[in-house]
Amino acid sequence: MLKSIKYIWHNACRWVCVLGLVCSVMCGLSSCGWREAEAVVAMADSIDQTQHLIYNDTVALRKAIHTLNNPLGRTFKRSTLGKAFYYMGRNLEDNYSQVARAAECYVAADWLKIDDPIYRGRVNSCMAGICGDYNRDSLSLLFYERAHQEFTRSGDEWYYAHSLLNLSVRNHALKNFCEADSLWQLAAEYSFDEEYKWYLNDVRAAYFYRLKVSTSPDSIVYYLQRNPITDSWRACVLAGAFYDLGQMDSAVYYAQKVVGEYNDVPSNNVSAYYILHKHAILNNDILAADSLASLRMDERRKSEAKKIDSLDGIQVFEKYLAYCEVYRWRVLLYCLAGLLAISVVVVLLWYWQRAKKEVHAQAEAVQQAEMEYHQTLEEQRNQRLEALMQHVEHFRARYPKPNKEWSNYEKMRTELNQSLLCLLDKLAERKLSEKEIRLCIYCLLYYDVSTKVLAEYIIYSAVGIRTFKQRTAQKLGTTAANLYDFLVGLAISD
């Protein structure tokens, strides 16, 4: 057996050495490519952190991903590969509108678990943004909550405050207005730069846009006019607010900004053309109204087409979340299977040795168990004896003479039976009469009284008490002289 163990151990060491050599060769061959990939990601990080821009060399990023996306790269350069996937996803989404491919990159980055929690949070924020853009608000909220957890771990207040605002946006989109308001109030406690203040105002305006109360249009105008109108969303929401307030000139002004200066979000263009169409009808400009209605329908088709094109991206996230759930169970099953396999191997290796010792061990175990069992019984017996003696002394102190009420057997049984470890019931099972049971109880409680006094206690003749006691003892299988010891033993028995 010892030789077989040494043989297995030597073979295992030999295979470890071989694998180590192979890994060393592969690492040496790929080290040059790894350095180039790390340089690309370092450049992307630098541009991101200093210029707040996304590195847009997709060719270099694709090459870095190709270099690192292998078992060794995923093991030793996990964070570098994760960042490469993140920057590639940002390029595909922002610059090429390839939402589905971007979603695949974000999923790959999230799966790799980049060391920096800020990057993990940014990846989840991107996934949440895609879901939110296409009205998958519940899914978007899930990813924003994951991002918020990562930003909280990072300790970075800027990212933390922005994540609060992102959560607020998703909650009021889901009509969780109380939660959305609370999150916004928390975010409003932070003060960074002008852009953060503008984002605060945007989120507050979006809150009233969803809330739809009578004061919503005024509130929207109040918050958005504090911001520069630099994008389609602000102009569109302002146009709608002024339209609701009946201020058509202002509504038309901002609607024209949407379709003229920005014209980049089809869904916003649909709302803007609606206002312009209504304005044309009010001015009896039928030709303009027809043209605007046609343009509005074109933008609606673009909006729907864009949503359809991006459904694949949403499905990527849904499949990823489902896979993560299955993966947890799979890992658990694999671990259990591995433990089972190891256990079987260990049992087989040591079975013969254990078989030799089994008989001896079993004999010792039985002997030890018997000793412990008898010791336990003895301890329990001593405990019961101690308890019985305490109760006997208690009743002797309380009743130097038997209680008069004990002349009623049921009252005596009620008061004494439990304290005397159910002795009355045990005597009754042996077919003793109530008077014989009373005699036995008095013999136990008042063990030091004379036969004459005992006769007085049970109201029996002094002449016949000895015979009565002897006859009772015989029914119990003992003698009058040993009656007390018998009663003690009967009481403490199970």
PyMOL commands that set and color helices and strands:
alter all, ss='L'
color gray80, all
select helices_A, chain A and resi 2-51+58-68+71-76+78-94+99-112+117-133+137-154+157-173+177-188+194-211+216-224+232-244+248-262+266-282+286-398+404-407+409-416+423-429+434-445+451-457+465-475+483-492
alter helices_A, ss='H'
color red, helices_A
deselect
rebuild
show_as cartoon
